[in-house]
C-alpha cells in the first residue's frame, strides 16, 4: 500500500519522528505495524484505508493521520522497540505524541471502535481523581519462581527438540519465528513448539531462566541451542541437520 491521502508509509525512524512532531497536540495518530508475510495484516490494511477516508465530526481531517510502519524493517527498528511491537498486526494510538492505546491482532471492529472512541474523547480531558478503593479481595496465589522454573523445565524437556516461538508452525506471529520454523522444516526436523504469546509467565520467565532475551528459542534435549541467528548460522554451516540427527538419537 503506497502513501495515499491520510495514510503515510513510514520508511525510517527519522521520518516517524518528523511526522509526529509536525502535528499539533490535539492530533490523533493511528500507527499500523505490519509485515509483508502476514495475511491478517492485509485484511487490516483494508480497514485501515477505509478509516483514513472516514469523516469524524469530533476531529478535523487535518488532525487525524494514519501511519504504516513495516515492523521488521531495520530502518524503523527503534520505533518498533519503543512501542514494544512483538506481533503483527499491531496498532498504536498517539495523541500529542504520547501513546494512548494499543490493539493487537486482526480485529476490524476493535480498530473501528478504538478510533471512534478516541475521536470522541477530548484531547485535553483529564481523568478525575479516582475515589478511594475499597479493600480488594485477596488475589489468587501467584505461581512462585520455583514453580515457574519447574514448569519451564517440563516444557523444555517435553520433546527432544522444542521451539519456543510467537504463534505456531502453521501460523507464526513474527518474522523471526516464521523463518526459524522454515529452516527447521527444510532439514526435516521433528520438533515440539510452545506459543509464548499464550502465556505471559512463560514468555517473561524463560528469558531469565535461559538468560536469552529474545524469541524464538530452540532447545534440544533440554539444552538451549539459541535463537534465530544461531539457527541460521548452523543451517548455513551445514550443522542444523546434524543437530536434528542428535535430537532424534
CORURJO-V445494 format. One record per run of one state. SS is the DSSP state (A for helix, B for strand, O for the rest). FROM is the first residue (numbers start at 1). TO is the last residue. Records with the same first field share a line. If there is no record, write none. Layout:
BEGIN
SS: FROM-TO  FROM-TO
END
This chain:
BEGIN
O: 1-3  5-6  11-12  22-27  35-38  53-60  71-73  83-89  96-97  105-107  121-144  157-160  166-166  169-170  173-174  187-191  199-199  211-216  221-222  227-227  237-239  249-249
B: 4-4  7-10  28-34  64-70  90-95  98-104  161-165  167-168  171-172  192-195  217-220  223-226
A: 13-21  39-52  61-63  74-82  108-120  145-156  175-186  196-198  200-210  228-236  240-248
END
